Amino acid sequence: MTPPFFPPLLPRRFPLQGEESMTVVPSVGQAATALRMVAADAVQKAKSGHPGMPMGMAEIAVALWRADGGFVRHNPANPAWANRDRVVVSNGHGSMLLYAVLHLAGYDLSAEDLGQFRQLHSRTPGHPEVDVTPGVETTTGPLGQGVANAVGMALAERLLAETFNRPGHAVIDHHTYVLLGDGCLMEGISHEVCSLAGTLGLGKLICLYDDNGISIDGHVEGWFSDDTPGRFRAYGWQVIEAVDGHDVEALGRALADARAETQRPTLICCKTVIGQGSPNKAGTHDVHGAPLGDAEIAAMRVALDWPHAPFSVPDAARAVFDARTSGAAAESAWQEAFAAYRSAYPELAAELERRLSGALPADFDALAQATLDALDQAGDIASRKASQMVIGRLAPVVPEMLGGSADLTGSNLTDWPQVARINDGPAGRYLSAGVREFGLAAIFNGMTLHGGFIPFAGTFLVFSDYERNAIRMAALMKRRVIHVLTHDSIGLGEDGPTHQPVEHAAALRLIPNLDVWRPCDGFETATAWICALKKADGPSALLLSRQNLPAQTRTPAQKAAVARGGYVLTDREGAQAVILASGSEVGLALAAQALLDAEGIKVRVVSVPNLGLFLAQPAAERDAVLPRGLPRLAVEAGHTDPWWKVVGLEGDVVGMTTFGESAPAPVLFKHFGFTAEAVAQRLRALLV
């Protein structure tokens, strides 16, 4: 059953800070003015920020969030309520609009918090940040990614509903709303994700477009003359045009029409005036991204008949947004509905709760060990194939795993037997995203933000450049998304330098909180996957080979050490030097070691599947693997820079400092010095 929507709002008593309670009647006009003034005052106090969007979208916020006749179902006392509606402010520079609404709605966000806008360690940072401000659903700022996250949230809602709802028990049933502006629509990612959202028919996705015609450089017609309604109709969206963005009732009718459409996402084009309420700057780019100034704010107070001090809001305006009573009632009704669901379908209810909590299945450790054992016997295979074997073993029994590829499934090997495609019908678990690397990564960020899924996205490593900012955002938000990045070196071969990654592993290693794995064989690949699935507080990138790699033999201690990022793979008593390598170059290091053995040169070989994780180990553990004083040679078919911090200036690195070439892989490896003979020669030079 669907929980009831909000009951009609009755006059209530709200104590104003420092004053006695008084009976109030909600005032929609005052509510919009309150949002404008809170935004203007906060930006002025911070001496930086973007007042124009909050002032221009104030009535949109009232229509969406008003407690009597609004559309957002939420409970300020429990921002994590599973069946809440999601609201994403994709034009995140207008964060003060969201903060003001959350404050007035009753979230744990005080007037003092509003006054600390953009200050160090405040709960009101310059752009919305998930897990910092209660009620914020995602971290936005890089334009276009918010709407991409929202597509992921809407997709997650649909898939969970298809999987868990039963007749009479619609326990997953909510909408995703997006506020977005011209900048979001100019960014190319908006095309990627909105096109896909239309194709997938995400009918519970509703976007409100702040069509004010202004960006930082001025009036947008000189650089943004798209037929936006026509564009979205071509995507398969419902488009509601020319809505007066300052008419709360007209906006309400448009939102009702949007909710009535269940087969298509909806774009509501809201004509607004940026900075509405500013007597001298409304409708200009001057109000977009700078404080209004004391004189203009004083003029606003007169023009809007707002005699209140900064961050002081009268009870009548607060009452428009206050959702504490109605939100608690809505969640309570849902909890009753869920209790009935649990009684009727106890196993489904328990599984849904587990998945939404982010916990792995209870038997995951046993599944992981069986997978490690199987991959230890996989023989000489490409690490991309080893990855597919891991997926094939785990995905059928870890139902929150959801795969996808940017039109490279047959190359990334991110699918598994009998998996149904989301594109083809209900309850699929694999998304063919088309050639949309960036969009796919950002959509999957949204799915993890919604909860219930651990998504993994496939493309070539060289195209991680396209999705880099979404990977960065997953790391910043500490969300578990796994990136399967295949064809990890010049071993790609004949496709040439446009497709051969050189600097990409190094660049990914620079992203804080991103685990970058480059495994050398099946066992290391399985370990990387298991570590990535267990890492609940951030993303992982698996850099995988196209070509077959030799399987290595390990002791139990060595197997356990793989998860620490670096370990001694083979050693020689009285070793004179160390060769470190990752991925396909581990086999090369071992071949060089064999050549040096014949000459009486004793070398230790260290496999480093995760350089960042190895460097984060305690110094004593690192020293046990890389004894101080021994010369070090690193080998990786990628940019040399990260390895210098390991080998030191007295060491050496066999790597890439140029782009690749077009030729068969064996020819390229020889051309660029990735042969056993060349590595052995570089090691000899260190011992001279």
N, C-alpha and C positions, 0 to 999 in steps of 0.2 A: 504494500500500500504506500502511496505517496504521502509524506507528512503534510499537514495543513500549512498553507501559506500564512503570512502574518495576519493576526486579527486586527480589526480597525483600531487605530490609535485613539485613546481617550485622553482627555486632559489629565495630566499627572503633576506630581509635585517634585520639583528638582531643586535641591539646595544649591544656590550659587555660591561659589567659594567665598567663605567669610560672611555669608548672609543667611538669614532664615529662609526656610522653604516658602514657596508661594505657588498658588495654582496658576498654570500657564496654559495658553492655547497655542498650538504649533503655528509658526509663521514661515511659509515657504519663501517669501521674499526676503525676510530677515536671514533665513538660512543661507541663501545664495550670497547675500552681502557679507555674512560672517565668514564664509570661505574666502571671499575676495580680500577682506581686511586681514584675516589671519595670515594669508599668503604674503600680502604686501608688507605687513609688519615683520614677519619672520625674515624675509629677504633683506629688508632694510636693516634689521638688527645684525644680521650676519654679514652685511656689506657685500653680499654676493648671492647669486641664485637666479631663478627664472620665475618672475611673478606673472608673466603674460598668460601662460597656459592655465594656471589655476584660476585666474580671474576670468578668462574666456570660457572655461568649461564648468563654471560654478553651477549653472542650472542643470547641466548634464549630470553632475554629481548628485544634485538634489533629486532629479527624476529617478536615478538609478538606486540611490541608497535611502531615500526617505522611508521612514518606518511605516507610514500610512500610505499604502498604495505604491510603494517602491518595488524593486525587483530583486534585490540581492538578499538571499537567505543566508544569514550568518549569525553567529553568537559571539559577542565580544568577550564573554567569559571563557570561551574555548576556541581560540583561533585555529586549532587543529581539528575541529570537528570534521569527520570524514566526509559528510554529505553536504558541506557548505558549498555555496556558489563561489567560484573563483573569480576575482577581479584583478586584472593585470593592467598596470599603467605602463604601456609600452613607451610612451613619450615621457620617460622617467625623469627628465629634467624638471617636469612639473610636479615633483614629489610632494611639495607642500600641500597640494590639493588632497592627496591621499592621506597625509598625516593629519590634516585638519578634520577630514571626515572620520578617521579612526578615533581621534580624540573625542569628537562630539558624539560618536556612536556608542562610546562607553568602553573602548579598549583601554588596556593599561598603558596609556600614553597621556601624560599630564600636560598642563599648560606650561609648566617649566620645561618639559621636553621640547615643546614647540619653540620655546625661546632659545633653546640650545641648537637650533638648526645649523647644520654644517660645522659644528664644533667637534673637537677631538673627543672620541669615545661617546658621543651623544647617541641617543636612540632615534635621532632624526638626521641621518646623513644626507649629503647633497643629492644623491640618487637613492631610490628605494633599495634596501638590502634585506633579503630574506634572512630570518633568524636574528636580525638586529631589532627590527620594529615589529611588535605583534600586529598581525593582520596583513603584513606584506607577503605576497605569495611568491615573488621571484625578484631577483636583482636585475633591475633594468637601468639603462643608460646608453649602451651601444644600440642606436636606433634600429628598429626592426626585429631585434631578438625577442622583445617582449611578446609581440604577436606570434612569433615562432614558438615560444614557450607555451603560449595559450593554445595553439594548435595541438601541441603535445598533451596538454591538460585535457582538452576536449576529447582527444583520441583515447586517452587513458580512461576517462569516464565511460566512454562508449564500450570499450573492450571489457572493462570490469562489469558493467551492467549486463553485457551479453553473456558473460561467464557466470555471474553469481545471482542475478535477479531471477525470480521465479514468479509464476502467475500469482497476483495478489501480494507480492513481496518485492516492491521496487526499492531495495535498500540503497542502491546507487542510482541517484536521479538528481542531477544538478546541472547548472549552466556555467559556462565560462564567458565572462564579459571582458572586453578589451577597450581601453581608451588609447587612441593612437592619433598621430598627426601627420602633416605633410612629410616630415623627415623620415618617419617609419616607412611611408609609401615610396619614397625616393630610393631608399636602400634596396638593393637587389634581392636581399633575402626575403622581403615581403612578397615578391613575385614567386619565389620558390615555394614558400609555405602556403600562401593563399591559393595558389593554383592547386596544390595537392589537397588542401582542405576542401576545395570545391569538388574535386574528383572523388574524395572519400565521403562526401556528403555529411559533414559534421554539423548537423542541424542544431546542436546546442551551443555553438560558437557564435557570439554576437559581438560585433565590433562597432564602436562609436567613433567616427572620424571627425576630428576637430578641424573642419575646413575653414581656416581663417585667412589663408592666402599669404601668410607671413612666415619667413624663416630669418635666420640671423642676418643674412645679407640684404634683406628687404622683401619686397613683393615678389612672390615666387613665379609669376607668369613668365618671367624671363628664362627660367630654368626648369619649370615644372608645369607643363601645359597638357598633361595627360588627360584623357577622358576617363577619369577614375571610375565613375559608375559603369561605363561601358567595359572597362577592363575587368571589373569584378563580375559583371554579368557573363562575360566570356569565360570566367573561371567556373561558372555554375553557381554563383551566389545569388541569394535574394538581395536586391539593393533597394533601399528606401531613401529617396533623394530629397534634397532641398528642405530638410527639416530645420525649423528655426531653433537653433541651439540655445536660445535664451527664453524659450517658451516651454515651461515644465510640463504643461499638459500635452502639448504636441509631442514632446519627447516621450512622454508616457505612452501615448498611442502608438508611436513607432516601436517602442520596446515591446509592447503587447503584441503587435504584428510580428515582430521578430521571434518572440517566444512561440507564437502559433505555427511558425514554419519549422517542421521537424526534419525535413529531408535535405535542406540546404543551409549552410552558414549564412549569416546576414551581415551586411554592411549598412549602417545608418549614417548617411552623410549629413552632418550637422553644420549648418552655416553659422559661424560665430565671429565675434570681434575679439581679437587678441587684446588682453588687457582691459576688457570691458569694466567700466567703472572708474577708470582713470580719466579725469577731465581733459587732460592735454596730451596723453600718450596712447590712449586706446587706438587700436588699428594701425599702429606703427611698429617697426622692428625695434624701436628704442625700448619697448616694454618686454621684449622677448627674454633677454638674458642679463638684465642688470637691475639693481635696485631703482625704485622710482624716485627716491630723494625725499627728504623730509617735507619740503614744500608741497610736492605733488601728493604725498600721503595726507597731509593736512587738508589739501583741497578735496581729496577723495572723501574724507570724513564729513566735510560739509556737504558735498554733492550727494552722498549716499545717506545722509542723516544718521551718521554713526558716531555717537558721542563717547563710545566706550574706549577704555584704555586698551593698549595692545594685549591680545590673547584673552581678553575678557569678553565672554559671549553671553548674551541674555538667555534666560531659560527658554523663552519662546523659540529661539533659533536652535538651541540644543535639542529641544523636544522633537524637532523634525527628523533628526538623525538617530536619536537614542534608541538602540535596539536591544538593550539589556533584557527587558521583559519579554518582548516578542521573540528575540533570539533564543532565550532560554526555553520558551514555550515550543519553538520550532524544533530545537534539538531534543527536548524531552519527548515530543511526539515521535521523532525519528527513533529515539532509544526504545520507546515502547514497540514501535514497528520492528526494530531489529531484534528485540527480545522474542517477538512472535516468530520471526524468521529463524532465530536460533533454535527455538523449540521445534519448528517444522523441519529444519535442515541443519542439524548441529555440526555436521562435518564441513559443510560449505561455509557456515558462519565462522568456524574456527580458522578455516583456511583464509578467508577474507581478512580476518583480524590479523593473522600472522603476516600476510603479505603487506597490509597497510602499515604494520609496525616496522617493516624493513628487515625483520629477522629471517635468516635462512632456514630451510627445513630442518627439523630436529635431527635427521639422519645425514645431514650434509657432510659431516666429517668422514663418515664411512663411505659415502659416495665419492668424496674427494680422494680418499686413499685408494679405492678401487680404480679410479681414473688414472691416478699416478702409476699404479702397478701396470695397468694396461698400456699406457704410453711409454713406460720404461721398456716394453717389449716391441715397440712399433717399428724398429729398424731404421734404415736410412730413408727419410722422407723430408719433404719440404715442411718448414714450420707452419705455413698456411694450411697444409693438409693435416698436420698434427692438431692445429687449432680446430679444424672441422671435426676431427675425431673427438676432441674434448666436448665440443658443442653437442655432438651426436649422443654422447653418453650422459651429459648433465641436463641439457634443455628438456628432454622428455620428463625428467623427474624433478626439475626445479622450475615450476610453471611460471614464475615471475620473469624468467629470462625471455626477452623478446628481441629478435634480430632484425637486421635491415642492412641494405646496401644501396649505395648511390649508383645503381645500374651496373654493378660489377659482381653480382652474386657468383657467377661461374669462375671468377678470378679470385675474389676474396674468400670464397668457400665459407660463407657465413650462414648457409642454410643447413638443414638436417633432414633425414628421411621422414616423410609423412607430415612435415610441417605445413599448415595451411597459411595462405597469404591473406593478410588483412585486406589487400586490394580486391580479393575475390568473394568476400562474404563474412558473415558473423564469426566472431571469436577466433580470428586468425592470430598468428604470433610472429609473422614475418612481414616486414614492410618493404616492398619494392618502391623505393623513393624516387626513381628516375635520377637524372643527372642533377642532383641537388645536394652536394656534399654539406655545404654550410647549413642549409635548411634542415637536413636530416639530423645533424648534430644538435641543433638548437631545439628541434622538436623533441628529441630524446631527452634533452635537459628538462623540458616541460613535463615529460612523463615521469621522470624521477621526482620532480617537485610535487606532482600530484600524489604520487605514492602508488604502490602496488606492482611496480615493474623494475627490473634491472635490464635496461636496454643495452644492446651492443650494435655499433654502427661500423660498416665496412666501406673502405675505399682504398686507393693506392696511397702509400706513404707520401708521395710527392704532392698529392692533392690535400694533404692535411693543411697546407697553406690556406686553402679555401675555407676550411672549417675551424681554423686556429682560434678565432675569437670566441666561438662557442665552446671549444675545449677549455679555453681560459676561464670562461664564465662558470663552467662546471667545477673547475678547480677552486675558483673564488667562492662559489656557493657550497662547496664540499658535498657534491652530489655524485652518486655512483653511476657513471656511464662508462662503458668499456668501448674503446676504439680499436678496431681490428684493421691495422694499416699494413697491407701486404706489398710485395714487390719492393723490398726495403733497401735496395742498393743498385749499383751498376749491374748486378746480376740480372736485372730486368732485360738487359741486352738490346736487341735490335730496335726497340721503340725510341731509343736515343735519349739525348740529354733533357728533352722536355719532360720525359717521364722518369728519369733516373734521379732519385733523391740523393742529395749530397749534404746539404746543411740541415735537413729536416729533423734528424734525430737530435742533433745539437740544439736546434731551436726549441723542440718540445721539452728537452731537459731543463730549459730555462724557466718553464712555467712552474711556479710554486704549487705544491700539493698535487702534482700530476706524476703518477708512477709510470715511468717509461721502461718497458721490457723489450729486450732484443734477445730472444732465446736461441740456443745453439742446436737444439734437437727436440725430440718429442717430449722427453721428461721435463726439460726446462719450460717448454711451452705449456704443459699441463700445470706446472707450478705457477707460472705467470697467471694463467686463467683462474686458478683457485685463489691466489692472493688478491686478484682483482675483484672477484666475487665477494671475498671477505672484507674488502676495504669499503666500509659503509660511509666513510667521510671524505670521499673524493674519487675522481676519475682515474682511469688507467689507459695507457696506450700500448698495444701489443704490436711490435714491429716484426713482420714475418716475411720469410723468404719465398721467392717463387721456385728456386732450385732446391733439389734434394740436399739434405745435410746429413753427415754421418752421425749415427747414434753413438753416445758415449757410455762408458761403464762407470758406475759410481758405487762407493760404499754407502751404507746407511747414513753415516755422518755427513758425507758429501751431499746426499739427497736432501737432508734437512737443511744444509747450508745454502742451497739454491735460493730459498725464500729470504735470505739475508742480503741478496743482491750480488755477492761475489764470494768466490771460494777457490781453494786450491783443487784443480782438477787432476793434474799429474805433477809429481815432484821428483827431484833427483837429490840424493844425499849430497850435501855440500854444494848446493846450487849456487852458481856464480851470478845469476841474473834471473829476472822474471819477465815473462811475456804475458801481457794481459790482452784479452780479446773478448768480443761479443759476437753473438749470432754466427753467421757463416764463417767468420774469421777464426773461430775457435778451432775448427778443423784444420785451418791453415797454420795456426800456431803450433798445433800438435805435429803437423808435418815438418815444420821448421825445427821443432825440438828433436825429431828423429834424425834429421840431418846433422844437427849439432852434437847429438849423442855419438855419432860415428867419429866425430873429431875430438871427443873427450871433453866437450864443453857442456857443462851441466846446467840445465835450465828448468825452472819451475814454470808451469803454465797455469794461469788463473783465468777462469771463466767469470765474466762480469755481465750477467744478463740484465742487471738493473743498477746502473752506475750511481744514480742518486741515492738509492736505498743503501748501497754499499758504503757510500761516503757518509751516510748518516749513522753508521754503526759506531759503537764506542772505539776510541783510539786503540785500545789494547787488541780488540778483535781485528781491526784493520791491519795493525802491525803484524799480527800472526799470519795474515795472508800475504802481506807485502812487507817483508822484513826491512827495517831501516838499513840503509847503506848498500843494498843490492841495486845495481842498475836495472832500470825498468824500460821495457819497450811495449807500447800499446799498439794494437792492430785493429782497425775497424774501417770498413768500406764506407766511410762517411767523413764529415768534416773533422779535422784534427783537434779543434779548440778545446772540447771538454776534457780531453785526456791529458792535457798539459798539467792540470792541477793534480793529477795522480802521479805522473812520471817525473815531474819537476823539470827544470831547465837542463839538468844534467842527463835526463833521459831522452827518449825519442818516440815519435809516433809515426806509424805507417798508416796514412789515411788519405783523404781527398782534400785538395785545396783549389780545385778547379771543377768545372762542370764535366759531365761525362761525354761519351761519344756514342755514335751509332755503330754497333757491331755485335756479333755473338758474345755471350757472356764470357766464355773462356778467353777470348781474344782481349776483351776489355780488362779482365783481371790481370792478365799478363802485362798489358800496356801500362796499367797504372801501378804496377809493382806489387800486386797481391798474389805472389807466388811463394812457395816455401823457400826457394833459393834467395829471393830478394829479402824476405823477412830474416832469414838466417844471416845474410850479409849485414843487415842493419844492426842485428844483435852483436855480431862480431865487432863492429865498429865501436860499440859502447864499451867493449872490454879492452880496447887498445890503450 
